[in-house]
Amino acid sequence: MLPVDIPDRDQLISLTEHRDAASVSISLASSPVPQDHERIRIALRDAIDDAARQLEKLDLPHGARHDVVGRLRSVIGDDEFWTRQSRSIVLLAAPGVLHAFRVANRLTDRVVVSDRFDVSGLIRAGSFPLRGFVLKLSQQGATLAELDDEGRLAEHPISLPDDHRLMLERTTTDGTFDRRRAHGATGDRVERERFCRVVQDEVVKVLPRGVPLILVASDDLDPAYSAVNTHDCLLDDVVHEHPDSLTRERLEHIAREILERRRTADLREWRERFGNLRAQGLATTRLRDVAVAAASDAIDELRFDLDADVHGRVDEYGKVEPAGVGGREGYDVVDELVTRVLRAGGKVRAIRKEESIDGSPVAATLRFPVPARH
């Protein structure tokens, strides 16, 4: 399973709020295969050189370019970072700042120098249509993995106590010695829930709110985990196979089926709800109106085309201008709207182009009516 580093909502908002003229964003295809890493390091070196050339053209404070390039190049020699790779790398650097992410999605190679970080790859990695997590839970331990955009599982390491298996073995004392319960049988309900609570506490450190969690647990631990669960999106789908018997391929197949069923039902309900709200003036697919609503913190939920590419600029009032107007470069308008909705506490979901409404890259339901732009 692949390692991933996807920022949570608060971290993503913080990244979108960053502003510095010497901000560099690099997205690069990577590989979990060690034999590919030297080739990828060379590609990263070339990308950093490209960023350095772009920085040379800017009027920056003394030392800013050297600082940013140095931070980026430090990643090339970071052997710990290269020990476990995923399918893509995202590097975000500015004077005094460096963020490095391993992403399970296959991102397009890209080097962007701007006054802000390009977090489009991270946004898409965190909100693609079939995103979900799988928790395998048995007496052998627990494994948490995330389904990536290709339907494959990427592991999120969780830290359990070294003696976690002992939690499932009741120890009694007869005054002269301790002995385990006969045959190592699992402990009673309290012991099982205690074990599951330890697992659950680790899981919620990784699992973002609102993202589905599929529980694949042994019969004795399934009700115990459900009893202590605090995640808001634990699915009630039952997997009738023992977790220790499942191959990775079988587990991926089960997870895809469950999430696809859920997505289909969710999309049907969303379309019906959207239609009802649009009749009340509380939903729109017009990009200009969505931009104004985002500027007014009026969006309750935004669904956006995963592959949308609309470049331009959005001012503080939500007015959208195409890239190049006034001689200014643009950025991804849809990503900008997504970040504004996130900052205002709204929900965002990526959809496929064929699932869009009216063929628009965006569809939003509103908290309150917003006057349409003409």
Residue, then its C-alpha position, 0 to 999 in steps of 0.5 A: m500500500l502507498p504512503v500519502d500525505i494529504p493535508d486536512r481542511d485546516q492545513l489546506i485553508s492555511l496553504t491557500e491563504h499563503r501569499d509571497a511573491a516568491s512562492v513555488s509549487i511543483s507537482l511531479a509524477s513519482s513511483p513507489v518502485p525504488q528503482d525509479h527514484e533516481r530518475i524521479r530525482i533527476a526530474l525534480r532537479d530539472a523542475i527546480d531549475d525551471a523554478a529558479r529561472q522563473l524566480e530570476k525574472l522577478d524583483l524579489p528581496h535580497g536572498a529570497r530566490h536563494d532561500v527558496v531554491g535551497r529549500l527545494r533542493s534539500v528534498i533531493g538529498d532527503d533519503e528519508f523522504w525517498t524511502r517510501q514514495s507514492r504516485s506523485i510529489v507536491l512541493l510548496a516552497a517560499p522564503g522560510v517555508l517548505h511543504a512536501f507531500r506524497v500523493a496517491n493520485r497521478l498528477t500532471d507535472r507542473v511548475v508554478v511560480s506565483d504569489r500563492f501556492d498552487v494547491s489544485g493537486l492537493i484539493r483534487a487528491g482530497s475530494f475526488p468522487l470515490r474517496g474513502f478509507v478502509l479499516k481492517l480490524s482483527q486480533q492481528g491488529a489494525t490497518l488503515a488505507e485510503l482508496d485513491d483515484e485509480g481505485r487502489l489502496a494507499e496505506h496511512p500508518i497508525s501507531l498502536p501500542d506494542d502490546h496492543r494484542l494483550m488488550l484482547e487477552r484477559t489476565t487473571t491472578d490466583g495469588t501465585f501467578d498470572r495466566r492468560r485466558a485459555h487458548g488466547a480467546t478474546g476478552d469480554r466486551v469491555e476489553r474489546e471496546r478498550f482495544c477498539r477505542v485505542v484504534q479509533d483514537e488513531v484513526v480519527k487523527v488521519l481521517p477527515r470529517g465527512v469522508p466515508l470509512i468502511l469497516v472490515a472487522s472480525d465478527d467479535l470486533d465489529p460491534a465493539y468498534s461501532a460502539v466507540n466510533t466517533h467518526d461522522c461517516l462510518l458506513d453501515d455496509v457489512v463485509h461478510e469476509h474475515p479481514d485476515s482472509l482478504t487479499r489487497e485486490r479483493l479488498e480494493h474491489i469490495a471498497r470500490e463497489i461500496l463507494e460506487r453504490r454510495r456515490t450513485a445514491d448520493l448523486r441522485e439525491w443531490r440532483e433532486r435536492f439541487g432542482n428543488l433549491r434552484a426553484q427557490g433561488l438557492a442553487t446555481t450552476r452559473l460560474r459568475d453567480v457561484a463566484v459572487a456567492a463564494a465571495s459572500d460566504a453564501i455557499d453551503e455545498l459546491r460540487f466541481d468538475l474534477d478536470a475543470d480548467v478555467h483560468g482567470r482571476v476572481d476579485e474580492y466581490g466575486k467578479v471573474e476576469p479571464a487570464g491576461v486582462g490588464g496584463r495580469e496572469g491568472y490562476d485556476v478559478v475553480d480552485e479559487l472558488v473551492t478554497r473560498v468555500l472551504r474558508a467559509g465552512g462550506k462543503v466541497r465535492a469533486i465530480r466527473k464531467e459527465e455528472s455535472i449539471d448543465g455542463s457547468p464546471v461548478a454547481a452550488t447550493l446556497r445558504f441564502p439568495v444572492p443576486a445574479r450577475h448579468 
